[in-house]
């Protein structure tokens, strides 16, 4: 989409240089994000020890939303509810970004067939036992109790073209960070996927 936009801007009379530059910057960001994803997956399934650092989940959330901005634009109402002075977590920033990306994609897919208002909420908060949570809430069709039992299993999907790996990989990443990934129902409808991690 950004490539086509850049071409259209260059072919305009006169050329829209600023708009073209913005589209190209989005392409560079997306390319670097794809490179990071592939590197993270290689590390995840390889035997190399991950280098962990102190990670700000608020910043992770905002960076992921910025990367996905061209894809999500005009498709839904996006809200953030980020806790102030949130403690850091110890982990691999790239892999945690991949988890948030997967959860947002999952939420968007769940709302694709909805005819009513579509809202996405990304929330961070402190929880008990010195832990930090990041939640992605949608107003989609929700998750049935039966699906909730298997939704994090590999190759389990309700999407016609899905592979059923996004949530399974996300769960694997979260567990390697000594955390948990769960799903619950939102009110009045929809689903909430919550990642809970120990504070650094």
N, CA, C and O of each residue as an XYZ file, in Angstrom:
800
protein
N       0.828     -1.194      0.000
C       0.000      0.000      0.000
C       0.871      1.256      0.000
O       0.611      2.198     -0.749
N       1.899      1.266      0.839
C       2.798      2.419      0.880
C       3.603      2.554     -0.402
O       3.905      3.665     -0.837
N       3.950      1.420     -1.007
C       4.674      1.471     -2.278
C       3.810      2.104     -3.360
O       4.283      2.946     -4.124
N       2.548      1.703     -3.426
C       1.639      2.270     -4.418
C       1.416      3.760     -4.164
O       1.336      4.552     -5.103
N       1.318      4.136     -2.889
C       1.154      5.546     -2.541
C       2.348      6.360     -2.996
O       2.191      7.451     -3.545
N       3.550      5.827     -2.768
C       4.764      6.539     -3.178
C       4.800      6.740     -4.690
O       5.160      7.815     -5.171
N       4.429      5.708     -5.434
C       4.416      5.827     -6.898
C       3.405      6.871     -7.360
O       3.695      7.670     -8.250
N       2.222      6.863     -6.757
C       1.203      7.839     -7.121
C       1.675      9.259     -6.837
O       1.428     10.172     -7.626
N       2.357      9.442     -5.703
C       2.855     10.772     -5.351
C       3.918     11.257     -6.331
O       3.976     12.442     -6.658
N       4.763     10.331     -6.799
C       5.814     10.702     -7.748
C       5.246     11.010     -9.133
O       5.784     11.844     -9.860
N       4.153     10.328     -9.492
C       3.554     10.531    -10.812
C       2.632     11.740    -10.861
O       2.206     12.161    -11.937
N       2.321     12.303     -9.683
C       1.437     13.465     -9.647
C       2.123     14.671    -10.291
O       3.349     14.738    -10.374
N       1.305     15.616    -10.741
C       1.830     16.838    -11.349
C       1.360     18.051    -10.545
O       0.176     18.387    -10.591
N       2.255     18.716     -9.810
C       3.673     18.357     -9.629
C       3.810     17.208     -8.630
O       2.871     16.926     -7.886
N       4.962     16.544     -8.604
C       5.151     15.420     -7.666
C       4.967     15.846     -6.214
O       5.405     16.926     -5.817
N       4.311     14.987     -5.419
C       4.082     15.262     -3.997
C       5.230     14.637     -3.193
O       5.124     13.530     -2.666
N       6.318     15.390     -3.124
C       7.543     14.853     -2.547
C       7.381     14.524     -1.065
O       7.835     13.473     -0.612
N       6.742     15.410     -0.312
C       6.592     15.181      1.126
C       5.769     13.934      1.413
O       6.120     13.146      2.291
N       4.676     13.752      0.677
C       3.837     12.565      0.866
C       4.584     11.303      0.456
O       4.439     10.253      1.082
N       5.382     11.415     -0.596
C       6.183     10.267     -1.039
C       7.203      9.893      0.022
O       7.403      8.713      0.310
N       7.850     10.900      0.605
C       8.853     10.633      1.644
C       8.209      9.951      2.848
O       8.802      9.045      3.435
N       7.010     10.374      3.218
C       6.316      9.763      4.355
C       6.004      8.293      4.072
O       6.156      7.440      4.947
N       5.564      8.002      2.836
C       5.264      6.620      2.469
C       6.522      5.763      2.468
O       6.492      4.611      2.899
N       7.631      6.324      1.984
C       8.887      5.575      1.965
C       9.406      5.323      3.378
O       9.963      4.262      3.657
N       9.224      6.299      4.270
C       9.633      6.095      5.660
C       8.840      4.954      6.297
O       9.387      4.175      7.077
N       7.549      4.857      5.963
C       6.730      3.755      6.483
C       7.214      2.419      5.939
O       7.187      1.411      6.646
N       7.657      2.407      4.684
C       8.181      1.174      4.087
C       9.448      0.735      4.826
O       9.614     -0.444      5.139
N      10.335      1.688      5.100
C      11.572      1.366      5.806
C      11.260      0.811      7.191
O      11.845     -0.189      7.607
N      10.329      1.464      7.914
C       9.955      0.999      9.252
C       9.379     -0.408      9.198
O       9.720     -1.249     10.030
N       8.511     -0.672      8.228
C       7.894     -1.992      8.113
C       8.920     -3.051      7.753
O       8.857     -4.179      8.243
N       9.869     -2.687      6.893
C      10.917     -3.631      6.503
C      11.790     -3.997      7.693
O      12.119     -5.166      7.894
N      12.165     -2.992      8.484
C      12.972     -3.254      9.673
C      12.190     -4.086     10.679
O      12.756     -4.939     11.363
N      10.871     -3.831     10.768
C      10.037     -4.609     11.678
C       9.999     -6.074     11.228
O      10.088     -6.983     12.053
N       9.867     -6.297      9.913
C       9.858     -7.665      9.392
C      11.193     -8.360      9.666
O      11.223     -9.540     10.012
N      12.290     -7.629      9.510
C      13.616     -8.188      9.798
C      13.718     -8.595     11.256
O      14.258     -9.653     11.578
N      13.195     -7.747     12.140
C      13.232     -8.039     13.571
C      12.410     -9.280     13.893
O      12.822    -10.116     14.697
N      11.242     -9.395     13.258
C      10.386    -10.566     13.489
C      11.118    -11.849     13.109
O      11.117    -12.816     13.871
N      11.741    -11.860     11.938
C      12.442    -13.062     11.485
C      13.610    -13.396     12.409
O      13.843    -14.564     12.723
N      14.338    -12.379     12.842
C      15.455    -12.611     13.762
C      14.950    -13.170     15.089
O      15.558    -14.064     15.677
N      13.820    -12.620     15.548
C      13.262    -13.094     16.816
C      12.794    -14.534     16.717
O      12.973    -15.311     17.655
N      12.198    -14.898     15.592
C      11.730    -16.274     15.420
C      12.906    -17.239     15.355
O      12.840    -18.341     15.898
N      13.974    -16.827     14.695
C      15.168    -17.678     14.652
C      15.721    -17.886     16.052
O      16.122    -18.993     16.412
N      15.740    -16.817     16.839
C      16.237    -16.924     18.212
C      15.302    -17.762     19.068
O      15.739    -18.526     19.929
N      13.991    -17.604     18.814
C      13.005    -18.322     19.621
C      13.137    -19.825     19.446
O      13.082    -20.575     20.421
N      13.312    -20.268     18.203
C      13.374    -21.701     17.937
C      14.794    -22.242     17.919
O      14.999    -23.447     17.770
N      15.780    -21.358     18.070
C      17.164    -21.800     18.123
C      17.600    -22.069     19.550
O      16.795    -22.029     20.480
N      18.849    -22.335     19.704
C      19.390    -22.670     21.026
C      20.164    -21.512     21.654
O      20.692    -21.622     22.760
N      20.217    -20.394     20.914
C      20.987    -19.261     21.446
C      20.281    -18.658     22.652
O      19.055    -18.561     22.691
N      21.080    -18.258     23.632
C      20.518    -17.593     24.804
C      20.119    -16.166     24.439
O      20.876    -15.448     23.786
N      18.930    -15.765     24.863
C      18.448    -14.436     24.554
C      19.093    -13.408     25.485
O      19.237    -13.639     26.685
N      19.472    -12.281     24.909
C      19.973    -11.176     25.703
C      18.784    -10.367     26.187
O      18.060     -9.771     25.390
N      18.589    -10.351     27.493
C      17.448     -9.635     28.040
C      17.871     -8.254     28.527
O      19.016     -8.034     28.922
N      16.922     -7.343     28.487
C      17.148     -5.978     28.922
C      15.902     -5.485     29.650
O      14.870     -6.156     29.663
N      16.010     -4.317     30.248
C      14.847     -3.727     30.897
C      13.966     -3.098     29.818
O      14.423     -2.274     29.026
N      12.705     -3.500     29.804
C      11.796     -3.104     28.730
C      10.602     -2.346     29.300
O      10.017     -2.743     30.308
N      10.258     -1.256     28.638
C       9.100     -0.439     28.996
C       7.916     -0.897     28.151
O       7.896     -0.666     26.942
N       6.933     -1.541     28.768
C       5.785     -2.055     28.009
C       4.930     -0.935     27.427
O       4.271     -1.130     26.405
N       4.930      0.218     28.053
C       4.223      1.358     27.453
C       4.862      1.742     26.122
O       4.166      1.971     25.133
N       6.187      1.809     26.105
C       6.884      2.162     24.873
C       6.708      1.071     23.815
O       6.535      1.369     22.633
N       6.753     -0.180     24.241
C       6.528     -1.282     23.303
C       5.161     -1.141     22.638
O       5.037     -1.301     21.424
N       4.140     -0.843     23.433
C       2.784     -0.700     22.906
C       2.708      0.420     21.877
O       2.141      0.243     20.799
N       3.277      1.570     22.211
C       3.214      2.724     21.308
C       4.007      2.482     20.030
O       3.585      2.904     18.953
N       5.147      1.810     20.134
C       5.957      1.539     18.946
C       5.243      0.569     18.007
O       5.290      0.733     16.787
N       4.586     -0.435     18.572
C       3.849     -1.391     17.733
C       2.689     -0.683     17.034
O       2.475     -0.886     15.839
N       1.945      0.138     17.758
C       0.820      0.853     17.160
C       1.302      1.802     16.064
O       0.622      1.977     15.053
N       2.457      2.405     16.256
C       3.004      3.286     15.224
C       3.353      2.496     13.970
O       3.092      2.944     12.854
N       3.942      1.322     14.158
C       4.312      0.482     13.014
C       3.080      0.012     12.248
O       3.092     -0.066     11.019
N       2.020     -0.299     12.988
C       0.801     -0.815     12.353
C      -0.141      0.293     11.883
O      -1.184      0.005     11.295
N       0.211      1.545     12.133
C      -0.674      2.668     11.820
C      -1.189      2.660     10.377
O      -2.392      2.821     10.176
N      -0.320      2.476      9.349
C      -0.857      2.481      7.971
C      -1.865      1.352      7.723
O      -2.815      1.509      6.956
N      -1.643      0.227      8.381
C      -2.522     -0.932      8.194
C      -3.868     -0.748      8.894
O      -4.899     -1.204      8.399
N      -3.852     -0.076     10.049
C      -5.060      0.053     10.863
C      -5.837      1.329     10.573
O      -6.976      1.473     11.018
N      -5.248      2.244      9.844
C      -5.853      3.555      9.624
C      -7.250      3.429      9.027
O      -7.461      2.705      8.054
N      -8.189      4.135      9.616
C      -9.585      4.212      9.155
C     -10.356      2.901      9.282
O     -11.481      2.796      8.794
N      -9.766      1.909      9.928
C     -10.463      0.622     10.054
C     -11.166      0.466     11.389
O     -12.147     -0.272     11.490
N     -10.682      1.146     12.411
C     -11.268      0.985     13.736
C     -10.838      2.116     14.647
O      -9.928      2.880     14.323
N     -11.496      2.217     15.785
C     -11.183      3.214     16.791
C     -10.141      2.636     17.746
O     -10.395      1.630     18.409
N      -8.976      3.268     17.819
C      -7.875      2.765     18.646
C      -7.731      3.639     19.884
O      -7.640      4.863     19.787
N      -7.711      2.995     21.053
C      -7.531      3.717     22.309
C      -6.372      3.090     23.086
O      -6.133      1.885     23.010
N      -5.674      3.919     23.820
C      -4.627      3.417     24.711
C      -4.929      3.877     26.131
O      -5.310      5.025     26.362
N      -4.752      2.964     27.071
C      -4.905      3.262     28.489
C      -3.645      2.760     29.177
O      -3.615      1.651     29.711
N      -2.606      3.589     29.159
C      -1.293      3.177     29.638
C      -1.041      3.728     31.032
O      -1.179      4.927     31.276
N      -0.672      2.839     31.936
C      -0.436      3.228     33.328
C       0.791      4.132     33.422
O       1.803      3.895     32.763
N       0.687      5.164     34.246
C       1.816      6.066     34.443
C       2.828      5.437     35.401
O       2.468      4.653     36.279
N       4.094      5.794     35.217
C       5.193      5.290     36.061
C       5.145      3.765     36.169
O       5.269      3.199     37.255
N       4.964      3.127     35.039
C       4.889      1.666     35.008
C       6.282      1.068     35.195
O       7.210      1.451     34.483
N       6.449      0.137     36.137
C       7.759     -0.517     36.289
C       8.175     -1.243     35.013
O       7.329     -1.657     34.220
N       9.461     -1.390     34.827
C       9.979     -2.093     33.654
C       9.909     -3.599     33.874
O       9.783     -4.072     35.003
N       9.994     -4.344     32.769
C      10.086     -5.799     32.848
C      11.418     -6.208     32.236
O      12.006     -5.459     31.456
N      11.885     -7.384     32.586
C      13.143     -7.895     32.061
C      12.821     -8.870     30.934
O      12.162     -9.887     31.153
N      13.290     -8.556     29.727
C      12.955     -9.435     28.625
C      13.615     -9.027     27.329
O      14.469     -8.141     27.296
N      13.201     -9.690     26.258
C      13.691     -9.425     24.917
C      12.683     -8.503     24.237
O      11.564     -8.913     23.931
N      13.087     -7.258     24.004
C      12.156     -6.248     23.505
C      11.503     -6.659     22.183
O      10.293     -6.509     22.012
N      12.296     -7.172     21.261
C      11.765     -7.553     19.956
C      10.697     -8.626     20.057
O       9.676     -8.557     19.372
N      10.926     -9.620     20.910
C       9.947    -10.695     21.047
C       8.676    -10.193     21.728
O       7.577    -10.622     21.374
N       8.809     -9.301     22.691
C       7.621     -8.750     23.337
C       6.834     -7.882     22.355
O       5.605     -7.845     22.405
N       7.536     -7.186     21.466
C       6.846     -6.440     20.412
C       6.073     -7.391     19.501
O       4.966     -7.076     19.062
N       6.651     -8.537     19.223
C       5.974     -9.516     18.369
C       4.704    -10.035     19.034
O       3.697    -10.255     18.359
N       4.741    -10.234     20.350
C       3.546    -10.676     21.070
C       2.437     -9.643     20.937
O       1.300     -9.985     20.611
N       2.765     -8.382     21.190
C       1.753     -7.323     21.096
C       1.222     -7.211     19.667
O       0.024     -7.022     19.458
N       2.110     -7.327     18.694
C       1.686     -7.281     17.284
C       0.710     -8.406     16.979
O      -0.322     -8.180     16.348
N       1.028     -9.610     17.422
C       0.142    -10.752     17.185
C      -1.221    -10.549     17.831
O      -2.250    -10.860     17.230
N      -1.230    -10.029     19.049
C      -2.498     -9.831     19.755
C      -3.343     -8.764     19.069
O      -4.566     -8.892     19.003
N      -2.709     -7.717     18.559
C      -3.456     -6.672     17.852
C      -4.001     -7.211     16.538
O      -5.160     -6.964     16.204
N      -3.186     -7.942     15.791
C      -3.673     -8.547     14.547
C      -4.846     -9.487     14.820
O      -5.823     -9.512     14.072
N      -4.737    -10.246     15.886
C      -5.802    -11.174     16.249
C      -7.094    -10.412     16.561
O      -8.182    -10.826     16.161
N      -6.957     -9.301     17.277
C      -8.126     -8.489     17.624
C      -8.768     -7.882     16.379
O      -9.992     -7.872     16.243
N      -7.937     -7.381     15.481
C      -8.462     -6.778     14.248
C      -9.194     -7.827     13.412
O     -10.276     -7.559     12.888
N      -8.614     -9.007     13.287
C      -9.256    -10.084     12.533
C     -10.598    -10.464     13.147
O     -11.545    -10.781     12.427
N     -10.680    -10.434     14.478
C     -11.922    -10.801     15.160
C     -13.028     -9.793     14.894
O     -14.206    -10.119     15.033
N     -12.664     -8.566     14.512
C     -13.661     -7.529     14.269
C     -13.957     -7.300     12.793
O     -14.807     -6.476     12.455
N     -13.271     -8.016     11.912
C     -13.437     -7.782     10.476
C     -14.864     -7.973      9.997
O     -15.317     -7.256      9.104
N     -15.580     -8.928     10.576
C     -16.934     -9.228     10.115
C     -18.002     -8.491     10.913
O     -19.195     -8.677     10.674
N     -17.579     -7.652     11.862
C     -18.541     -6.942     12.699
C     -19.096     -5.723     11.961
O     -18.358     -5.020     11.269
N     -20.398     -5.478     12.112
C     -21.044     -4.352     11.444
C     -21.186     -3.151     12.369
O     -21.380     -2.034     11.889
N     -21.097     -3.346     13.662
C     -21.226     -2.265     14.626
C     -19.907     -1.552     14.846
O     -18.956     -1.764     14.093
N     -19.833     -0.705     15.871
C     -18.586      0.005     16.194
C     -17.455     -0.982     16.491
O     -17.645     -1.975     17.192
N     -16.299     -0.691     15.952
C     -15.137     -1.550     16.173
C     -14.087     -0.755     16.939
O     -13.597      0.268     16.461
N     -13.750     -1.233     18.123
C     -12.807     -0.525     18.970
C     -11.710     -1.464     19.449
O     -11.961     -2.625     19.774
N     -10.507     -0.947     19.485
C      -9.343     -1.680     19.986
C      -8.764     -0.884     21.144
O      -8.500      0.312     21.014
N      -8.567     -1.549     22.271
C      -7.992     -0.895     23.441
C      -6.722     -1.636     23.834
O      -6.734     -2.852     24.024
N      -5.627     -0.892     23.954
C      -4.373     -1.448     24.454
C      -4.151     -0.835     25.834
O      -4.100      0.386     25.983
N      -4.021     -1.691     26.832
C      -3.994     -1.231     28.219
C      -2.798     -1.838     28.954
O      -2.481     -3.013     28.769
N      -2.141     -1.038     29.783
C      -1.109     -1.564     30.669
C      -1.485     -1.222     32.106
O      -2.147     -0.214     32.357
N      -1.064     -2.059     33.044
C      -1.411     -1.833     34.447
C      -0.521     -2.661     35.360
O       0.081     -3.652     34.945
N      -0.454     -2.233     36.600
C       0.207     -3.034     37.623
C      -0.808     -4.026     38.177
O      -1.984     -3.700     38.339
N      -0.350     -5.226     38.463
C      -1.213     -6.219     39.087
C      -0.517     -6.760     40.325
O       0.609     -6.372     40.636
N      -1.187     -7.651     41.022
C      -0.664     -8.162     42.288
C       0.654     -8.917     42.106
O       1.021     -9.313     41.000
N       1.339     -9.098     43.207
C       2.585     -9.884     43.263
C       3.699     -9.295     42.398
O       4.478    -10.030     41.790
N       3.768     -7.957     42.349
C       4.841     -7.270     41.636
C       4.911     -7.686     40.167
O       5.981     -7.986     39.637
N       3.761     -7.695     39.535
C       3.695     -8.058     38.126
C       3.066     -6.933     37.305
O       2.351     -6.074     37.821
N       3.365     -6.977     36.001
C       2.883     -5.982     35.057
C       2.038     -6.696     34.007
O       2.381     -7.792     33.564
N       0.945     -6.076     33.619
C       0.067     -6.688     32.612
C      -0.121     -5.744     31.442
O      -0.206     -4.527     31.609
N      -0.185     -6.321     30.262
C      -0.564     -5.584     29.068
C      -1.714     -6.351     28.434
O      -1.614     -7.556     28.201
N      -2.805     -5.647     28.157
C      -4.011     -6.292     27.645
C      -4.415     -5.654     26.322
O      -4.277     -4.447     26.125
N      -4.919     -6.497     25.421
C      -5.464     -6.033     24.151
C      -6.927     -6.457     24.109
O      -7.244     -7.647     24.112
N      -7.814     -5.461     24.071
C      -9.257     -5.724     24.122
C      -9.904     -5.318     22.802
O      -9.559     -4.290     22.218
N     -10.849     -6.140     22.338
C     -11.556     -5.820     21.103
C     -13.061     -5.918     21.308
O     -13.523     -6.395     22.345
N     -13.816     -5.469     20.325
C     -15.282     -5.552     20.360
C     -15.779     -6.526     19.308
O     -16.825     -6.317     18.693
N     -15.015     -7.594     19.109
C     -15.368     -8.591     18.098
C     -16.356     -9.617     18.607
O     -17.143     -9.358     19.517
N     -16.297    -10.780     18.003
C     -17.274    -11.831     18.298
C     -16.995    -12.551     19.612
O     -17.837    -13.313     20.087
N     -15.832    -12.322     20.202
C     -15.514    -12.973     21.463
C     -14.968    -14.374     21.267
O     -14.843    -14.856     20.141
N     -14.644    -15.019     22.373
C     -14.090    -16.370     22.360
C     -14.982    -17.260     23.214
O     -15.211    -16.970     24.388
N     -15.482    -18.334     22.632
C     -16.347    -19.246     23.376
C     -15.526    -20.036     24.392
O     -14.315    -20.178     24.221
N     -16.166    -20.556     25.453
C     -15.434    -21.376     26.434
C     -14.728    -22.560     25.787
O     -13.638    -22.944     26.211
N     -15.345    -23.139     24.761
C     -14.721    -24.271     24.087
C     -13.452    -23.841     23.346
O     -12.422    -24.511     23.423
N     -13.538    -22.713     22.625
C     -12.364    -22.232     21.885
C     -11.260    -21.770     22.828
O     -10.079    -21.897     22.506
N     -11.633    -21.235     23.992
C     -10.641    -20.731     24.942
C      -9.711    -21.840     25.421
O      -8.570    -21.574     25.796
N     -10.190    -23.080     25.411
C      -9.381    -24.195     25.893
C      -8.256    -24.560     24.917
O      -7.236    -25.121     25.318
N      -8.452    -24.235     23.633
C      -7.469    -24.660     22.626
C      -6.892    -23.505     21.818
O      -6.080    -23.732     20.921
N      -7.292    -22.279     22.114
C      -6.947    -21.155     21.242
C      -5.445    -20.893     21.176
O      -4.962    -20.316     20.201
N      -4.699    -21.310     22.204
C      -3.255    -21.075     22.203
C      -2.467    -22.278     21.673
O      -1.236    -22.263     21.679
N      -3.171    -23.315     21.215
C      -2.500    -24.472     20.643
C      -2.058    -24.168     19.212
O      -2.723    -23.419     18.497
N      -0.937    -24.751     18.802
C      -0.447    -24.541     17.446
C      -1.400    -25.149     16.430
O      -1.963    -26.222     16.648
N      -1.570    -24.450     15.319
C      -2.384    -24.872     14.174
C      -3.885    -24.912     14.476
O      -4.658    -25.506     13.725
N      -4.288    -24.278     15.577
C      -5.713    -24.129     15.872
C      -6.113    -22.714     15.493
O      -5.551    -21.755     16.023
N      -7.078    -22.561     14.581
C      -7.488    -21.238     14.133
C      -8.949    -21.262     13.696
O      -9.464    -22.287     13.250
N      -9.606    -20.112     13.835
C     -10.975    -19.958     13.347
C     -10.998    -19.113     12.076
O     -12.068    -18.824     11.540
N      -9.822    -18.716     11.594
C      -9.740    -17.884     10.395
C      -9.638    -18.771      9.154
O      -8.918    -19.770      9.166
N     -10.355    -18.413      8.080
C     -10.306    -19.219      6.859
C      -8.905    -19.363      6.278
O      -8.564    -20.416      5.740
N      -8.083    -18.302      6.384
C      -6.745    -18.351      5.804
C      -5.649    -18.349      6.863
O      -4.475    -18.164      6.540
N      -6.024    -18.553      8.129
C      -5.039    -18.515      9.195
C      -4.270    -19.811      9.334
O      -4.751    -20.873      8.941
N      -3.056    -19.724      9.903
C      -2.232    -20.907     10.135
C      -2.302    -21.374     11.578
O      -1.894    -22.494     11.886
N      -2.815    -20.533     12.468
C      -2.917    -20.934     13.858
C      -1.591    -20.939     14.589
O      -1.374    -21.758     15.483
N      -0.693    -20.022     14.213
C       0.623    -19.978     14.855
C       0.849    -18.724     15.689
O       1.657    -18.744     16.618
N       0.152    -17.632     15.376
C       0.394    -16.365     16.058
C       0.239    -16.450     17.559
O       1.132    -16.041     18.300
N      -0.901    -16.984     18.024
C      -1.139    -17.066     19.468
C      -0.256    -18.125     20.121
O       0.175    -17.961     21.262
N       0.014    -19.217     19.393
C       0.876    -20.263     19.944
C       2.295    -19.740     20.157
O       2.909    -20.004     21.190
N       2.815    -18.993     19.174
C       4.147    -18.409     19.302
C       4.158    -17.367     20.414
O       5.112    -17.282     21.187
N       3.093    -16.576     20.488
C       3.003    -15.566     21.540
C       3.053    -16.200     22.924
O       3.746    -15.713     23.818
N       2.317    -17.282     23.091
C       2.320    -17.967     24.384
C       3.707    -18.510     24.715
O       4.154    -18.435     25.860
N       4.382    -19.054     23.711
C       5.725    -19.581     23.924
C       6.677    -18.473     24.370
O       7.479    -18.656     25.287
N       6.574    -17.312     23.702
C       7.438    -16.180     24.054
C       7.164    -15.726     25.486
O       8.092    -15.518     26.268
N       5.882    -15.573     25.821
C       5.506    -15.094     27.154
C       5.990    -16.063     28.230
O       6.512    -15.633     29.259
N       5.822    -17.356     28.005
C       6.254    -18.333     28.994
C       7.771    -18.341     29.151
O       8.275    -18.596     30.245
N       8.508    -18.064     28.070
C       9.956    -17.964     28.180
C      10.370    -16.723     28.971
O      11.499    -16.623     29.450
N       9.444    -15.792     29.095
C       9.682    -14.603     29.918
C       9.094    -14.781     31.317
O       8.933    -13.815     32.063
N       8.777    -16.027     31.660
C       8.230    -16.368     32.977
C       6.894    -15.670     33.238
O       6.581    -15.300     34.369
N       6.118    -15.500     32.172
C       4.818    -14.861     32.294
C       3.691    -15.775     31.862
O       3.895    -16.959     31.592
N       2.493    -15.204     31.802
C       1.315    -15.965     31.383
C       0.556    -15.174     30.332
O       0.589    -13.944     30.314
N      -0.131    -15.905     29.451
C      -0.999    -15.316     28.443
C      -2.370    -15.950     28.588
O      -2.499    -17.173     28.537
N      -3.391    -15.131     28.767
C      -4.743    -15.656     28.988
C      -5.748    -14.879     28.159
O      -5.442    -13.816     27.619
N      -6.959    -15.429     28.068
C      -8.046    -14.771     27.349
C      -9.300    -14.795     28.210
O      -9.560    -15.769     28.916
N     -10.067    -13.726     28.147
C     -11.335    -13.645     28.864
C     -12.320    -12.852     28.013
O     -11.944    -12.251     27.006
N     -13.573    -12.859     28.426
C     -14.608    -12.159     27.675
C     -14.640    -10.689     28.066
O     -14.442    -10.338     29.230
N     -14.891     -9.839     27.085
C     -15.073     -8.416     27.330
C     -16.564     -8.125     27.460
O     -17.399     -8.919     27.025
N     -16.888     -6.998     28.052
C     -18.287     -6.602     28.247
C     -18.565     -5.351     27.402
O     -17.799     -4.392     27.490
N     -19.631     -5.323     26.587
C     -20.704     -6.327     26.477
C     -20.355     -7.487     25.542
O     -20.992     -8.539     25.598
N     -19.352     -7.303     24.687
C     -18.932     -8.407     23.822
C     -17.496     -8.151     23.392
O     -16.988     -7.034     23.493
N     -16.861     -9.198     22.915
C     -15.471     -9.096     22.512
C     -14.586     -9.978     23.377
O     -15.072    -10.820     24.132
N     -13.288     -9.774     23.258
C     -12.325    -10.595     24.001
C     -11.199     -9.719     24.535
O     -10.892     -8.665     23.979
N     -10.594    -10.177     25.620
C      -9.435     -9.504     26.215
C      -8.302    -10.522     26.320
O      -8.420    -11.523     27.028
N      -7.212    -10.262     25.616
C      -6.020    -11.098     25.742
C      -5.046    -10.360     26.648
O      -4.707     -9.203     26.396
N      -4.596    -11.036     27.707
C      -3.778    -10.381     28.725
C      -2.460    -11.124     28.915
O      -2.419    -12.336     29.126
N      -1.384    -10.339     28.829
C      -0.038    -10.844     29.108
C       0.375    -10.316     30.479
O       0.313     -9.113     30.735
N       0.794    -11.222     31.351
C       1.253    -10.836     32.684
C       2.707    -11.251     32.833
O       3.057    -12.411     32.615
N       3.554    -10.291     33.208
C       4.990    -10.530     33.322
C       5.500    -10.017     34.669
O       4.959     -9.053     35.211
N       6.535    -10.656     35.208
C       7.113    -10.150     36.464
C       7.853     -8.840     36.216
O       8.524     -8.676     35.197
N       7.721     -7.911     37.160
C       8.462     -6.659     37.055
C       9.943     -6.911     37.240
O      10.341     -7.828     37.959
N      10.757     -6.098     36.593
C      12.215     -6.272     36.707
C      12.655     -5.913     38.124
O      13.843     -5.989     38.440
